[in-house]
Amino acid sequence: MPNWDDVVRIGCALPEVEESTWYRTPALKVKGKGFVRLRTEAEGLLVVMCTLGEKEALLASGDPTFSTTAHYEGYGAILVDLDAVDGTQLAELLEQAWRLKAPASLRPTPRG
């Protein structure tokens, strides 16, 4: 079961990521733009940026790892339960969130 230190380790392996705060909670930012934050330590929930389509798919999966609240309705953010997410899935979510917020100059060009 990952914790905030794991989030930091995974996130800081991505280019230009720094630890910071966002809404007075621990966060990771790329070039000053937040892409993940700890909602509250007591809850063990992360707020992870995503597309609305990805959010809809994660919620529709029925996986209790993912949730939302009315506060995030219509907004590209998903709540992720650190007690339930596995490390591989967490790394994928963080990379996708980073890609949404990172400037194009930092994102690798897809091969093809």
Residue pairs with C-beta under 8 A, 6 or more apart in sequence:
1 82
1 83
1 84
2 82
2 85
2 86
2 87
2 90
3 82
4 26
4 38
4 41
4 82
6 87
6 90
7 28
7 36
7 38
7 46
7 82
7 90
7 94
8 19
8 28
10 87
10 90
10 91
10 94
11 17
11 28
11 35
11 36
11 94
11 98
12 18
12 19
12 28
14 30
14 94
14 95
14 98
14 102
15 30
15 102
15 106
16 30
16 31
16 102
16 106
17 28
17 29
17 30
17 98
18 28
18 29
18 30
19 26
19 27
19 28
20 27
20 28
20 29
20 34
21 27
22 29
22 34
22 37
23 37
25 37
25 38
25 39
25 40
26 37
26 38
27 34
27 36
27 37
27 38
28 34
28 35
28 36
28 37
28 94
29 35
29 101
30 98
30 101
30 102
30 103
30 106
31 101
31 102
31 103
31 106
33 101
33 102
34 49
34 101
35 48
35 49
35 94
35 97
35 98
35 100
35 101
35 102
36 46
36 47
36 48
36 49
36 94
36 97
37 46
37 47
38 45
38 46
38 47
39 45
39 46
39 47
39 79
44 81
44 82
44 83
45 67
45 79
45 80
45 81
45 82
46 79
46 80
46 82
47 72
47 77
47 78
47 79
47 80
48 77
48 78
48 79
48 80
48 93
48 94
48 97
49 76
49 77
49 97
49 100
49 101
50 58
50 76
50 77
50 78
50 93
50 96
50 97
50 100
51 76
51 100
52 74
52 76
54 76
54 78
54 96
55 68
55 76
55 77
55 78
58 66
58 78
59 66
59 67
59 68
59 78
63 84
64 81
64 84
65 80
65 81
65 84
65 85
65 89
66 78
66 79
66 80
66 81
67 78
67 79
67 81
68 77
68 78
68 79
69 79
72 78
72 79
76 100
78 93
80 90
80 93
85 93
99 107
